[in-house]
Amino acid sequence: MNPLVSVFKSSRANFLTLPPVCVFLGSAVAYRLTGHLRILDVLLVLLGALMAHASVNLLNEYQDFTSGLDAMTVKTPFSGGSGALQAYPEAAALTLSAAVFSFVLTAAVGIYFLYVHGLALLPLGILGLLIIAIYTNWITHYPLLCLIAPGLGFGPLMVMGTSFVLMNHYSWAAFLASLTPFFLVSELLLINQFPDVEADKQVGRRHFPITLGRGPSARIYVAFLLLAFAPIAVGIGIGLFPRMTLLGLIPLLAALPLAFQVLRKAEKPGELTPYLGMNVAVIMATITLFAIGWLL
């Protein structure tokens, strides 16, 4: 493995599909409400979103490697890190540099939009950069913050930020729509912590699977998974969303048996891996179909 390949693997590129679907949702809301899109702005938002996600992934990989956590985790396709720095420790400095570069590029995109649209975007930008910078070394030590920070990043910050850039104002529709990825991404990080409980304890992390146990955390997971569909139903019910956003409720058919299996297997993390993959599929399908519904 050469250093560049190691850095690429440390960015967890296979998980960088989340920013495009969240930007897609924010763009779809903006297009529905305004009737037009500025494609260059969409591409710039997407660049910033991808760099933000890559930066937090790279920082997480670097900090988990230097803390020794990576050496203690049991790797799954969805948890435990990529293992790239364990295989090629010499790439650690380059990984950190790539994380900083991605962070700076994210900030640069944000500064450009502040210049174009004014300071109303500043609170979202500052909160987003703060989450990236302190996620691994600070947020993961506070269970409630550890639960909600990922959802904030991909939900209200990314979806609302996208719609604001494209509409030049905030909207209740975009905020309500952003709650679906908020719940989905928060439950994604929550369930992905289940296999890492023993290792995470060793480095002082304090997320809910550690502080409450896997059983109660599974119930929080189910609550967040099912709550993700509530904003769609509410938005349609009060006339804020178009009726075709009902498409976003289709994955509920898979979410219900998924929830049952996670509750049943919560104390057997070794048997959860197939359901971690199913969870990702439900998340991607829900956000994508929800966004398509805004365009129909």
Backbone torsions as a table, in degrees:
resi	resn	phi	psi	omega
1	MET	NA	130.7	175.7
2	ASN	-93.6	166.6	-174.7
3	PRO	-57.7	-39.6	-177.9
4	LEU	-66.6	-39.1	176.9
5	VAL	-63.9	-40.8	178.3
6	SER	-61.4	-43.8	178.7
7	VAL	-63.5	-42.6	179.1
8	PHE	-60.0	-44.0	178.8
9	LYS	-66.9	-35.6	179.6
10	SER	-67.5	-24.1	176.9
11	SER	-73.9	-8.4	-178.5
12	ARG	52.8	56.4	-174.2
13	ALA	-57.0	-28.3	180.0
14	ASN	-66.9	-17.0	177.8
15	PHE	-99.4	1.1	-179.1
16	LEU	-81.8	19.7	174.4
17	THR	-85.3	-15.1	-179.4
18	LEU	-68.0	-46.2	178.6
19	PRO	-56.2	-44.4	179.4
20	PRO	-58.8	-40.7	-177.8
21	VAL	-72.5	-32.5	178.0
22	CYS	-71.3	-39.8	175.1
23	VAL	-65.7	-37.6	176.3
24	PHE	-58.7	-43.8	179.6
25	LEU	-64.2	-47.9	178.7
26	GLY	-61.1	-38.9	178.3
27	SER	-68.0	-39.2	179.9
28	ALA	-64.8	-40.5	176.6
29	VAL	-61.8	-46.5	-178.6
30	ALA	-62.4	-41.8	-179.4
31	TYR	-65.1	-41.3	-180.0
32	ARG	-63.1	-37.2	-175.2
33	LEU	-84.5	-23.5	-176.6
34	THR	-115.8	-23.8	-179.5
35	GLY	84.1	5.9	178.6
36	HIS	-154.4	160.8	176.7
37	LEU	-136.5	145.6	170.7
38	ARG	-98.6	105.7	-171.7
39	ILE	-60.5	-38.9	179.3
40	LEU	-60.9	-40.8	177.9
41	ASP	-65.3	-39.7	177.4
42	VAL	-60.2	-44.3	-179.1
43	LEU	-66.1	-37.4	178.2
44	LEU	-68.1	-41.4	176.3
45	VAL	-61.3	-43.2	179.8
46	LEU	-62.2	-41.5	177.2
47	LEU	-60.0	-47.9	179.2
48	GLY	-61.0	-41.3	-179.7
49	ALA	-65.2	-43.4	178.7
50	LEU	-64.2	-42.0	179.9
51	MET	-67.0	-36.1	177.9
52	ALA	-63.2	-46.0	-179.6
53	HIS	-66.9	-42.6	178.2
54	ALA	-61.6	-40.3	-178.4
55	SER	-63.1	-47.1	-179.1
56	VAL	-66.8	-34.2	176.6
57	ASN	-65.9	-45.6	-178.8
58	LEU	-65.0	-43.3	177.0
59	LEU	-61.8	-41.7	179.2
60	ASN	-62.3	-44.0	178.4
61	GLU	-62.8	-46.0	-178.7
62	TYR	-63.6	-46.9	-176.6
63	GLN	-70.6	-34.7	176.8
64	ASP	-70.4	-30.4	176.6
65	PHE	-71.0	-47.3	-176.9
66	THR	-70.5	-26.7	178.0
67	SER	-80.1	-13.6	-177.0
68	GLY	90.2	-1.7	-177.3
69	LEU	-62.5	-40.7	-177.4
70	ASP	-57.4	-32.7	-178.0
71	ALA	-73.4	-15.9	-175.9
72	MET	-102.1	-16.4	-174.2
73	THR	-83.1	148.8	170.7
74	VAL	-91.4	117.8	-174.0
75	LYS	-74.1	136.2	167.8
76	THR	-127.7	169.2	177.4
77	PRO	-62.1	-13.1	-173.4
78	PHE	-124.6	-1.3	-177.7
79	SER	-152.5	167.0	175.2
80	GLY	87.2	4.3	-180.0
81	GLY	80.9	173.3	-176.6
82	SER	-82.9	-24.2	-176.1
83	GLY	79.1	4.6	-175.8
84	ALA	-64.3	-41.4	-177.9
85	LEU	-76.0	-25.2	172.0
86	GLN	-66.2	-38.2	179.8
87	ALA	-76.5	-27.9	-176.7
88	TYR	-142.2	75.5	-176.2
89	PRO	-59.5	-26.1	-178.0
90	GLU	-62.9	-16.6	-178.2
91	ALA	-87.8	4.3	-175.4
92	ALA	-60.5	-47.4	-178.6
93	ALA	-63.5	-40.3	179.1
94	LEU	-66.8	-35.8	177.1
95	THR	-63.3	-44.3	177.2
96	LEU	-62.4	-41.8	178.5
97	SER	-62.4	-40.4	178.3
98	ALA	-65.1	-36.8	177.5
99	ALA	-63.8	-44.5	179.5
100	VAL	-66.0	-41.9	178.5
101	PHE	-60.6	-45.3	179.9
102	SER	-63.2	-39.3	178.5
103	PHE	-62.7	-46.1	-179.8
104	VAL	-64.2	-40.5	179.1
105	LEU	-65.7	-38.7	175.2
106	THR	-59.5	-46.6	179.7
107	ALA	-62.9	-38.0	-179.3
108	ALA	-64.0	-41.3	176.9
109	VAL	-62.6	-42.9	178.5
110	GLY	-62.5	-41.5	179.3
111	ILE	-63.7	-38.6	177.2
112	TYR	-59.7	-46.0	-178.9
113	PHE	-70.5	-29.4	173.3
114	LEU	-64.0	-40.5	178.6
115	TYR	-63.5	-39.9	-176.5
116	VAL	-77.8	-41.7	-169.6
117	HIS	-110.2	-7.4	179.0
118	GLY	94.2	-176.9	-169.5
119	LEU	-80.2	-4.0	-178.9
120	ALA	-62.6	-23.8	-179.8
121	LEU	-83.5	-12.0	-171.9
122	LEU	-59.5	-44.5	-179.2
123	PRO	-58.4	-41.1	178.5
124	LEU	-64.4	-42.8	-177.9
125	GLY	-64.2	-45.8	-179.2
126	ILE	-63.7	-44.4	-180.0
127	LEU	-63.5	-40.7	179.4
128	GLY	-62.8	-46.2	179.1
129	LEU	-65.4	-36.7	179.1
130	LEU	-64.1	-42.9	179.1
131	ILE	-60.5	-43.7	178.8
132	ILE	-59.0	-47.7	-172.0
133	ALA	-68.9	-35.2	-171.3
134	ILE	-113.3	6.6	-173.0
135	TYR	-58.6	-57.1	-172.2
136	THR	-70.1	-46.5	-172.0
137	ASN	-86.1	-10.9	-177.1
138	TRP	-132.3	-55.3	-175.5
139	ILE	-60.2	-37.6	-177.5
140	THR	-68.3	-3.3	177.6
141	HIS	-97.7	1.3	-178.6
142	TYR	-128.4	107.9	-169.6
143	PRO	-53.0	-46.7	-176.9
144	LEU	-67.4	-43.2	177.7
145	LEU	-63.2	-40.0	179.7
146	CYS	-62.2	-32.5	178.9
147	LEU	-72.9	-45.5	-169.7
148	ILE	-93.3	-21.7	-175.5
149	ALA	-59.4	-45.8	179.2
150	PRO	-60.5	-41.9	179.1
151	GLY	-64.5	-38.5	175.9
152	LEU	-61.0	-42.6	-178.1
153	GLY	-62.6	-44.6	-176.0
154	PHE	-92.0	-18.0	-179.8
155	GLY	-95.3	-97.1	-177.4
156	PRO	-54.9	-40.2	-177.1
157	LEU	-71.0	-48.9	-174.7
158	MET	-78.5	-46.4	-177.5
159	VAL	-70.9	-48.7	178.7
160	MET	-66.7	-38.0	177.7
161	GLY	-61.0	-43.1	177.5
162	THR	-61.7	-48.6	-177.5
163	SER	-65.2	-36.5	178.8
164	PHE	-63.6	-46.1	-179.8
165	VAL	-59.3	-37.6	-175.9
166	LEU	-84.8	-21.4	-178.6
167	MET	-111.5	-17.2	-177.1
168	ASN	67.2	22.8	172.6
169	HIS	-162.9	158.7	176.1
170	TYR	-82.3	157.7	177.7
171	SER	-143.1	148.1	176.4
172	TRP	-64.9	-32.5	179.0
173	ALA	-62.3	-44.3	179.9
174	ALA	-66.2	-39.7	179.3
175	PHE	-62.9	-48.8	-179.5
176	LEU	-63.1	-41.2	178.1
177	ALA	-62.0	-35.3	-177.0
178	SER	-68.7	-16.5	-179.3
179	LEU	-71.6	-24.7	176.9
180	THR	-64.3	-54.5	174.6
181	PRO	-65.2	-26.8	175.9
182	PHE	-57.1	-53.2	-178.8
183	PHE	-66.9	-39.2	-176.4
184	LEU	-67.4	-45.1	-177.1
185	VAL	-72.7	-34.7	176.4
186	SER	-63.8	-42.8	178.4
187	GLU	-69.8	-28.7	177.5
188	LEU	-61.8	-50.1	-180.0
189	LEU	-67.0	-33.8	179.6
190	LEU	-63.2	-51.9	-177.0
191	ILE	-69.5	-29.1	178.0
192	ASN	-71.2	-12.1	176.3
193	GLN	-82.7	-15.7	-175.7
194	PHE	-56.4	-46.4	-178.0
195	PRO	-70.9	-14.7	-171.1
196	ASP	-102.7	8.7	-171.7
197	VAL	-54.8	-52.0	-174.5
198	GLU	-63.9	-42.5	-179.8
199	ALA	-68.5	-42.9	-178.3
200	ASP	-61.8	-34.5	177.9
201	LYS	-58.0	-35.7	-174.0
202	GLN	-67.4	-21.5	-178.9
203	VAL	-111.6	14.4	172.3
204	GLY	86.2	11.3	177.3
205	ARG	-71.4	152.0	-177.8
206	ARG	-141.2	72.9	173.2
207	HIS	-98.2	174.3	-172.3
208	PHE	-61.7	-38.3	176.6
209	PRO	-59.6	-23.5	175.6
210	ILE	-84.8	-49.2	-172.2
211	THR	-78.5	-33.9	-179.2
212	LEU	-103.0	-26.2	-173.0
213	GLY	101.8	163.7	-175.8
214	ARG	-70.2	-36.9	-179.0
215	GLY	-60.6	-56.9	176.7
216	PRO	-61.0	-35.0	179.0
217	SER	-67.0	-32.3	176.3
218	ALA	-63.8	-35.6	178.0
219	ARG	-69.7	-35.8	174.0
220	ILE	-64.7	-42.8	177.0
221	TYR	-55.7	-48.6	-178.5
222	VAL	-62.8	-41.5	179.5
223	ALA	-60.6	-44.7	-179.8
224	PHE	-68.3	-40.1	178.7
225	LEU	-58.8	-47.1	-177.6
226	LEU	-75.4	-34.0	177.4
227	LEU	-63.9	-23.0	179.8
228	ALA	-61.4	-26.7	-178.2
229	PHE	-88.5	-15.5	-177.9
230	ALA	-64.1	-43.3	179.7
231	PRO	-58.9	-33.1	179.1
232	ILE	-66.2	-48.2	-179.8
233	ALA	-63.4	-42.5	179.6
234	VAL	-65.1	-45.6	-178.5
235	GLY	-59.8	-40.7	176.9
236	ILE	-68.7	-42.4	-176.6
237	GLY	-62.8	-34.5	-179.2
238	ILE	-96.6	6.1	176.1
239	GLY	78.6	15.6	-179.6
240	LEU	-86.7	-26.4	-180.0
241	PHE	-111.1	148.6	172.6
242	PRO	-67.0	153.2	-175.1
243	ARG	-62.2	-29.8	-177.2
244	MET	-69.5	-10.0	173.8
245	THR	-67.7	-5.6	169.5
246	LEU	-54.3	-24.3	177.2
247	LEU	-54.1	-32.6	-179.6
248	GLY	-66.6	-12.9	178.7
249	LEU	-88.6	-10.6	-177.8
250	ILE	-58.4	-43.8	-179.4
251	PRO	-64.0	-9.3	174.9
252	LEU	-58.8	-28.0	178.8
253	LEU	-62.8	-31.4	175.9
254	ALA	-89.8	-28.5	-177.0
255	ALA	-66.4	-35.3	-177.4
256	LEU	-65.3	-51.5	176.0
257	PRO	-65.6	-31.1	176.0
258	LEU	-61.0	-46.2	179.4
259	ALA	-58.9	-42.8	179.9
260	PHE	-60.8	-43.6	-177.8
261	GLN	-68.8	-38.4	178.9
262	VAL	-65.1	-41.7	176.5
263	LEU	-61.4	-38.0	-177.3
264	ARG	-73.6	-33.4	-174.4
265	LYS	-104.2	8.2	-171.9
266	ALA	-53.8	-39.1	-176.9
267	GLU	-88.5	6.0	178.3
268	LYS	-124.9	71.0	-174.1
269	PRO	-58.0	-26.0	178.4
270	GLY	-66.5	-19.9	-179.4
271	GLU	-99.8	3.2	-176.2
272	LEU	-85.9	-16.9	-170.7
273	THR	-51.7	-45.8	178.8
274	PRO	-60.3	-32.2	-177.8
275	TYR	-79.9	-24.7	172.4
276	LEU	-64.1	-40.5	177.0
277	GLY	-67.7	-41.8	177.5
278	MET	-62.5	-36.5	178.7
279	ASN	-62.9	-44.1	177.4
280	VAL	-59.6	-43.1	-179.7
281	ALA	-62.5	-41.7	178.2
282	VAL	-62.6	-42.7	-179.6
283	ILE	-62.4	-50.8	-177.5
284	MET	-63.2	-41.8	-179.3
285	ALA	-66.2	-40.9	-177.7
286	THR	-64.0	-50.2	-177.7
287	ILE	-65.6	-41.0	-178.5
288	THR	-66.0	-47.9	-179.8
289	LEU	-66.2	-37.4	175.8
290	PHE	-59.0	-45.9	179.1
291	ALA	-64.1	-43.1	179.0
292	ILE	-60.5	-38.5	179.4
293	GLY	-59.4	-32.6	177.2
294	TRP	-67.5	-24.5	-175.9
295	LEU	-91.6	-12.2	-174.2
296	LEU	-93.4	NA	NA
